[in-house]
Amino acid sequence: MKPILIIILLLATLFLFFLSISYLTNPLLVDSHEKVAFIIPHADDETIGAGGIISMLSNSGCKLHFDLMTSGNKIGVGTISVDDYYKANVSKMHYLGDIGNNTIKIDNYYNVNISKNVSEGDRKGIIREDSFKQVMKVINVTNYKTHGFDDGALTTDEVFSVMEELYLKDGYTTFYTTTGDGNPDHHACHEAMKKMKEKYPNLKYRQFPIYYYFMGRGRTNPTQPLNYNYIDVNVNKYGNMKKRMFSVYYNIHIILPSFYPHSDGLISDGMERIYY
C-alpha cells in the first residue's frame, strides 16, 4: 500500500476516534438532520436554563422548535399596578405616551399596544409572550408556538399532548424541558416528559434546571430530574448571544421590577447543566 494511502487511512481512523469520543463526552451533540423541540413553561425559562445550549444547537444546523406553554400572566403578592408604578417612576420609564391614553405602548424591545381595560394579569401575559417572540427573533427562530395557558395552572396532560403531537405528526425526536423544582408549571412539563419517556423510550429527553441558578430558590426548591446523569456544558462561546436573549427579558425588570420580579440578572454565561 502506498504511504499516502496509509496516511489517509490513519487520519480517517483518528478522526472517527475523536468524533466518537466527542459524542461520549458531550451527549448533546446533534447532526444537522435532527429535529429538536423545546417545551417552555414560561417566557425566559429557555434563556435562563439553556440559552447557551440553544445557541450551540442552532449553530449545528438542526431544526429547532419552541412551544411556550403559559402566558406568564400570574400576578404575585406585592405586585402594584402599572399606573401606580408609572406615577411613582416617571423618570425611569421606557414608556411613550401620556398616562391618560387608552393604551400604554412599550416601545423599547417591544412593539405591542395594550388596552388599559385588560386585567393586570393579562397585561403581564401580553408583555411576556411578546418578549418571548422578540427572543425568537434574536436567535433567528421562526418555528414556535405560544399556547397561552394560565401561569400556575398548567397540567401534565396539556403538555403531553403537545409533545406527543410534535413526535407523531412532525417527527421531532429530541425534547428539552425543565426539571421539576417546586414550580407547578415546571413540574407539569417534567411529568409530561416522564410520560413521554415511558410511552416512547427510544426518543432523546433532556432537562435543564431553572432555580439551580438562583441561590435562594435553589436551596428551597431542589432540582428533580428524571435522570441524574448530567453534563455541565461550557457555553462561554455563546455568552454574548445569551446576554442578548436575556436583555429582552431583563428590560421588563428595569421597566417594572415589581411587575416582573424574577429576572434579576442571575444567568450563567459559563456553564449550563443538562440532565439526560
C-alpha positions in Angstrom: 0.0 0.0 0.0 1.3 3.4 -0.9 2.4 5.6 2.0 -0.1 8.3 1.1 -3.0 5.9 1.4 -1.7 4.7 4.7 -1.6 8.2 6.0 -5.1 8.9 4.8 -6.4 5.8 6.5 -4.7 6.7 9.7 -6.1 10.2 9.6 -9.6 8.9 8.9 -9.3 6.5 11.8 -8.1 9.2 14.1 -11.0 11.5 13.0 -13.6 8.8 13.7 -12.0 8.0 17.1 -12.0 11.6 18.2 -15.6 12.1 16.9 -16.7 9.1 18.9 -15.0 10.5 22.0 -16.7 13.8 21.4 -20.1 12.2 21.4 -19.3 10.2 24.5 -18.2 13.4 26.4 -21.0 15.6 25.0 -24.2 13.6 24.5 -25.9 16.8 23.4 -24.2 16.9 20.1 -26.6 16.5 17.2 -26.4 16.4 13.4 -28.0 18.9 11.0 -30.8 16.5 10.2 -32.1 16.2 13.8 -35.3 17.9 14.9 -35.2 19.3 18.4 -38.2 20.6 20.4 -38.0 22.9 23.5 -41.1 22.8 25.7 -41.0 26.0 27.7 -43.3 26.6 30.8 -42.7 30.4 30.9 -41.1 33.0 28.8 -37.4 33.3 29.9 -37.0 29.7 31.1 -35.4 28.8 27.8 -32.8 31.6 28.2 -32.0 31.2 31.9 -31.8 27.4 31.7 -30.5 26.7 28.2 -29.7 29.9 26.3 -26.2 28.8 25.5 -27.3 25.2 24.6 -29.9 26.7 22.3 -27.2 28.8 20.6 -25.0 25.7 20.3 -27.8 23.7 18.7 -28.7 26.5 16.4 -25.1 26.6 15.1 -25.2 22.9 14.4 -27.9 23.5 11.8 -30.5 21.2 13.3 -34.2 22.2 13.2 -35.3 23.9 16.4 -38.9 24.3 17.5 -40.3 26.0 20.7 -43.6 25.6 22.4 -44.3 28.3 25.1 -46.9 26.8 27.3 -48.1 29.6 29.6 -48.6 33.3 29.0 -46.9 34.1 32.3 -49.9 36.0 33.5 -49.8 35.2 37.2 -49.7 38.3 39.5 -47.6 37.7 42.6 -48.1 39.1 46.1 -47.0 42.7 46.4 -47.3 43.5 42.7 -48.6 47.0 42.1 -50.5 48.3 39.2 -48.9 49.6 36.0 -50.5 53.0 36.6 -49.3 53.3 40.2 -45.7 52.3 39.2 -45.8 54.8 36.3 -46.8 57.7 38.6 -44.0 56.8 41.0 -41.3 56.2 38.5 -41.9 58.6 35.6 -38.2 59.5 35.1 -37.2 55.8 34.8 -39.9 54.6 32.5 -39.4 53.4 28.9 -43.0 54.1 28.1 -44.0 56.5 25.4 -47.3 58.4 25.6 -49.4 60.0 28.2 -50.7 58.2 31.3 -54.2 59.2 30.3 -54.2 57.4 26.9 -56.3 54.3 26.4 -53.2 52.3 25.6 -49.8 52.0 27.1 -47.2 51.4 24.4 -44.0 49.6 25.3 -41.6 50.8 22.7 -38.2 49.6 23.6 -37.8 45.9 22.6 -41.5 45.5 22.2 -44.0 46.6 19.6 -47.2 46.0 21.3 -50.2 48.1 22.3 -52.0 47.0 25.4 -55.5 48.2 26.3 -55.9 49.6 29.8 -59.1 47.7 30.0 -57.5 44.3 30.3 -56.7 42.7 33.6 -53.3 43.2 35.3 -52.6 39.5 34.7 -53.5 39.6 31.0 -51.4 42.7 30.6 -48.4 40.9 32.1 -49.1 37.9 29.9 -49.1 40.0 26.7 -45.8 41.6 27.7 -44.1 38.3 28.4 -45.4 36.5 25.4 -44.3 39.4 23.2 -40.8 39.4 24.8 -40.6 35.6 24.0 -41.3 36.4 20.3 -38.5 39.0 20.4 -36.1 36.4 21.8 -37.1 34.1 18.9 -36.0 36.9 16.5 -32.7 37.2 18.3 -31.9 33.5 17.8 -33.4 33.6 14.3 -36.1 31.0 15.0 -39.5 31.2 13.3 -40.7 27.8 14.2 -42.5 28.4 17.5 -46.0 28.4 19.1 -47.5 30.1 22.1 -50.3 28.3 23.8 -51.4 30.9 26.4 -52.3 28.6 29.3 -52.7 30.3 32.6 -49.5 30.7 34.6 -49.5 28.3 37.6 -52.3 26.1 36.2 -50.5 24.1 33.5 -51.4 20.4 33.5 -49.3 17.3 32.6 -51.9 16.2 30.0 -51.8 19.6 28.2 -48.0 19.4 27.9 -48.0 15.7 27.0 -50.5 16.3 24.1 -48.2 18.9 22.7 -45.1 16.7 22.9 -46.8 13.7 21.5 -48.1 15.6 18.5 -44.6 17.0 17.9 -43.3 13.4 17.7 -46.1 11.7 15.9 -47.1 14.4 13.5 -44.0 16.5 13.0 -41.2 14.0 13.6 -39.3 15.6 16.5 -37.2 13.1 18.3 -35.2 15.2 20.8 -37.1 17.0 23.6 -35.9 19.6 26.1 -37.8 20.9 29.0 -37.4 22.0 32.6 -36.7 19.8 35.6 -39.1 19.5 38.5 -38.3 22.0 41.2 -41.5 23.0 43.1 -42.9 25.3 40.5 -46.2 23.8 39.3 -45.7 24.6 35.6 -42.1 23.3 35.7 -43.5 20.2 37.4 -46.2 19.7 34.7 -43.5 19.8 32.0 -41.3 17.4 34.0 -44.2 14.9 34.4 -45.2 15.2 30.7 -41.7 14.3 29.7 -41.8 11.4 32.2 -45.0 10.2 30.5 -43.4 10.6 27.0 -40.3 8.6 28.1 -42.5 5.8 29.4 -44.5 5.6 26.2 -41.7 6.4 23.7 -38.5 5.3 25.3 -36.3 5.4 22.2 -36.5 9.2 21.9 -34.0 11.6 23.4 -35.0 13.5 26.5 -33.1 16.4 28.1 -33.9 18.6 31.0 -32.5 21.9 32.2 -32.9 23.4 35.7 -34.1 26.9 36.4 -33.9 27.5 40.2 -30.5 26.0 40.1 -29.2 29.4 39.0 -31.0 31.3 41.8 -29.2 31.0 45.1 -32.2 31.2 47.4 -34.6 29.3 45.3 -32.1 26.6 44.5 -31.9 25.7 48.2 -35.6 25.7 48.9 -36.7 24.1 45.6 -34.1 21.4 44.8 -33.8 20.2 41.2 -35.8 17.0 40.4 -34.7 15.5 37.1 -36.0 12.3 35.5 -32.4 11.0 35.3 -29.5 12.2 37.4 -27.0 11.8 34.6 -25.9 15.3 33.7 -23.3 17.3 31.8 -22.1 20.8 32.6 -21.6 22.4 29.2 -19.2 25.4 28.9 -21.3 27.9 26.9 -18.9 30.8 27.3 -18.5 30.8 23.5 -22.2 31.7 23.3 -22.2 34.1 26.2 -22.9 37.2 24.1 -25.8 35.7 22.4 -27.3 34.5 25.7 -26.9 38.0 27.1 -28.7 39.4 24.0 -31.5 37.0 24.7 -31.8 37.8 28.4 -31.6 41.5 27.9 -35.0 41.3 26.3 -36.5 39.9 29.5 -34.3 41.9 31.8 -35.6 45.1 30.2 -39.0 44.2 31.7 -37.4 44.1 35.1 -35.8 47.5 34.5 -39.2 48.9 33.5 -41.4 47.2 36.1 -39.3 45.4 38.8 -42.4 44.7 40.9 -44.4 43.7 37.8 -41.8 41.1 36.6 -39.7 40.4 39.7 -37.7 37.3 38.9 -35.4 38.4 36.1 -32.7 39.7 38.4 -29.8 39.1 36.1 -28.7 35.8 37.6 -27.8 33.9 34.5 -24.7 31.8 33.7 -22.6 32.6 30.7 -20.1 30.0 31.8 -21.6 26.6 32.4 -25.1 25.2 31.8 -26.3 21.9 33.3 -28.3 19.5 31.2 -29.8 16.2 32.6 -30.1 13.4 30.1 
